[in-house]
């Protein structure tokens, strides 16, 4: 498993950098459900020191967040090509 933090670091190396949103997007309950984490998983992640906003994409072999790429009115085809 590759964590969102590692993907974000690699995207930043692209020229121009690929802008991604990572983590739980300020919605930990939805994140927990989307990642199929049980309450014990989340408790274990917190006990290990994981907190919102840190750069720990994997804790004990389980993801702590996700990756989102968005396109807006100023996006161009080359932006999509860079992401793909």
Secondary structure as UniProt FT lines:
FT   HELIX           4..13
FT   STRAND          21..23
FT   TURN            25..26
FT   HELIX           28..34
FT   TURN            35..36
FT   HELIX           39..47
FT   TURN            48..49
FT   TURN            52..53
FT   STRAND          58..59
FT   TURN            60..61
FT   STRAND          62..63
FT   STRAND          66..68
FT   TURN            73..74
FT   HELIX           77..83
//
